[in-house]
Amino acid sequence: MLPMLLTLAAVVAPAPAAKPATNTKCPVMGDKIDAKKSPKVVVRGQEYYICCNSCKAKLEKDPDKYLNKDGSPKNAK
């Protein structure tokens, strides 16, 4: 009974909120983003601004290609 309750609690519990986006360039294309207009994507619990939906798919598919181990975009200065 306890394992079933723990499983149910895990399913019902809300996911932790993602850390807000702070990047100023698209992690994929390197284009400057507009925080008020740019779409966002959540990868590994962190939001990132991206320049377009094509970049969203690329970042979700292969985050290691665009992000450092600490989550910072590889193209960030």
Backbone bond lengths (Angstrom), bond angles and torsions (degrees), N, CA, C in turn:
res aa  C-N    CA-C-N  psi(-1)  N-CA   C-N-CA  omega(-1)  CA-C   N-CA-C  phi
1 M - - - 1.437 - - 1.534 110.95 -
2 L 1.322 117.68 -43.58 1.462 121.36 -179.09 1.527 111.95 -61.72
3 P 1.344 119.50 -45.20 1.466 118.67 177.90 1.534 112.35 -58.86
4 M 1.326 116.50 -37.27 1.456 119.72 179.63 1.527 110.21 -66.67
5 L 1.327 118.38 -40.20 1.461 121.81 178.56 1.527 111.45 -66.03
6 L 1.326 116.93 -38.85 1.457 120.34 178.16 1.522 110.95 -66.37
7 T 1.307 116.56 -39.28 1.463 120.65 177.30 1.516 110.19 -64.03
8 L 1.311 117.40 -44.46 1.461 121.95 178.59 1.522 110.47 -62.49
9 A 1.322 117.93 -41.96 1.462 121.49 179.18 1.526 110.69 -63.01
10 A 1.302 117.90 -37.98 1.465 121.25 179.13 1.513 111.32 -67.24
11 V 1.317 117.90 -34.91 1.459 122.21 -179.86 1.524 110.58 -73.81
12 V 1.318 118.20 -37.54 1.455 123.17 -175.79 1.523 112.03 -82.84
13 A 1.310 118.02 -27.74 1.470 121.68 -176.86 1.530 110.54 -62.87
14 P 1.331 117.06 135.73 1.472 119.10 179.27 1.522 111.13 -69.12
15 A 1.307 115.04 148.92 1.462 120.20 177.57 1.523 109.17 -70.66
16 P 1.320 117.55 146.21 1.466 119.02 178.19 1.527 110.39 -62.79
17 A 1.308 115.90 145.87 1.463 120.68 179.93 1.527 110.16 -66.48
18 A 1.315 115.54 141.82 1.464 120.97 178.22 1.519 109.64 -74.00
19 K 1.317 116.13 148.30 1.459 120.93 174.48 1.527 108.08 -67.08
20 P 1.328 118.44 138.25 1.470 120.11 -177.17 1.526 113.30 -66.39
21 A 1.324 114.79 150.79 1.465 121.59 179.66 1.520 110.67 -69.10
22 T 1.332 115.60 139.95 1.467 121.31 176.97 1.522 111.93 -132.01
23 N 1.335 117.25 -3.10 1.466 119.66 -175.76 1.535 110.89 -70.27
24 T 1.313 115.69 149.37 1.468 121.99 -179.66 1.522 112.39 -108.78
25 K 1.338 116.40 -7.54 1.465 121.75 176.53 1.520 108.37 -130.57
26 C 1.316 115.78 148.98 1.462 120.59 175.93 1.536 108.26 -62.74
27 P 1.345 118.29 126.82 1.464 120.03 -179.94 1.528 113.60 -62.41
28 V 1.322 117.74 -21.97 1.459 121.36 -176.78 1.528 111.11 -91.03
29 M 1.328 117.65 -57.58 1.464 122.05 -174.18 1.529 113.19 -93.03
30 G 1.326 117.30 -21.42 1.460 120.01 -179.03 1.518 113.70 83.76
31 D 1.338 116.89 3.52 1.459 120.58 178.92 1.525 110.25 -71.39
32 K 1.331 116.17 147.26 1.459 121.23 176.19 1.525 107.90 -66.27
33 I 1.321 116.47 138.99 1.460 120.47 -178.95 1.525 110.06 -109.55
34 D 1.320 115.46 159.74 1.461 123.09 174.76 1.526 106.32 -110.16
35 A 1.311 117.34 110.02 1.464 121.90 -174.73 1.527 112.51 -58.46
36 K 1.307 117.70 -24.43 1.469 120.52 -179.22 1.527 112.24 -82.83
37 K 1.325 117.65 -22.62 1.463 120.98 -174.60 1.520 114.63 -118.16
38 S 1.302 117.17 -23.72 1.468 120.68 -173.25 1.520 112.00 -71.62
39 P 1.336 116.20 142.01 1.469 119.00 174.28 1.529 109.91 -68.82
40 K 1.326 115.35 161.91 1.466 121.39 178.57 1.518 109.12 -122.97
41 V 1.300 114.83 156.98 1.458 122.46 174.48 1.530 106.87 -138.36
42 V 1.331 116.37 145.64 1.465 121.38 176.95 1.523 108.10 -106.08
43 V 1.325 114.98 123.33 1.462 122.17 178.01 1.524 107.15 -132.44
44 R 1.325 115.72 125.55 1.479 121.80 178.67 1.533 112.20 54.02
45 G 1.321 117.48 38.85 1.457 121.44 175.91 1.516 114.50 78.31
46 Q 1.312 117.83 11.55 1.467 122.72 -179.69 1.526 108.53 -126.29
47 E 1.342 116.39 133.55 1.457 120.38 173.82 1.521 109.81 -82.05
48 Y 1.317 116.14 145.88 1.462 122.42 175.03 1.516 107.96 -135.03
49 Y 1.335 116.42 137.31 1.453 120.31 169.73 1.518 106.70 -77.64
50 I 1.317 115.57 141.65 1.453 121.23 176.81 1.526 108.14 -131.45
51 C 1.315 117.36 161.99 1.462 119.96 -176.48 1.520 112.71 -83.89
52 C 1.348 117.68 -24.46 1.472 119.59 -177.11 1.532 110.10 -161.56
53 N 1.316 116.26 168.67 1.467 120.57 -179.46 1.520 113.06 -68.51
54 S 1.319 117.37 -24.85 1.458 120.35 175.94 1.536 109.83 -63.12
55 C 1.328 115.50 -40.58 1.471 120.21 178.23 1.525 110.80 -68.35
56 K 1.316 117.04 -31.47 1.465 120.75 177.59 1.526 109.33 -59.03
57 A 1.320 116.33 -49.40 1.464 120.41 -179.10 1.527 111.46 -62.02
58 K 1.322 116.72 -40.83 1.471 120.66 -179.21 1.523 111.28 -65.91
59 L 1.336 116.73 -43.03 1.468 120.77 -178.85 1.527 110.82 -67.80
60 E 1.316 117.19 -40.22 1.469 120.31 178.23 1.526 111.25 -66.83
61 K 1.324 117.30 -36.95 1.467 121.28 -177.11 1.524 112.96 -72.01
62 D 1.338 117.12 -39.11 1.462 120.52 -174.34 1.534 111.09 -141.84
63 P 1.332 118.13 67.58 1.457 119.95 -176.73 1.530 114.16 -61.06
64 D 1.335 117.59 -30.80 1.469 120.28 -179.55 1.529 112.17 -63.56
65 K 1.311 117.02 -25.44 1.459 121.05 178.96 1.529 111.33 -70.11
66 Y 1.330 117.20 -29.64 1.464 121.75 -172.51 1.527 114.62 -113.55
67 L 1.336 117.43 -16.25 1.462 120.86 -175.57 1.527 111.05 -120.80
68 N 1.329 115.70 142.38 1.465 121.66 172.61 1.522 108.78 -73.33
69 K 1.306 116.63 167.98 1.466 121.11 -179.71 1.527 112.45 -59.56
70 D 1.344 117.80 -30.07 1.463 120.55 179.34 1.533 112.36 -83.14
71 G 1.333 117.68 0.41 1.457 121.34 177.34 1.522 114.02 95.97
72 S 1.306 117.62 -9.10 1.463 119.69 179.35 1.533 109.58 -74.96
73 P 1.329 116.94 143.04 1.461 119.29 177.92 1.537 110.95 -62.70
74 K 1.302 117.13 138.70 1.471 120.96 -179.38 1.516 112.37 -63.68
75 N 1.336 117.61 -25.07 1.458 120.19 -179.66 1.529 112.94 -91.72
76 A 1.338 118.18 6.83 1.474 121.69 178.06 1.518 109.77 -77.63
77 K 1.315 115.83 143.76 1.461 119.82 178.53 1.500 110.90 -103.08
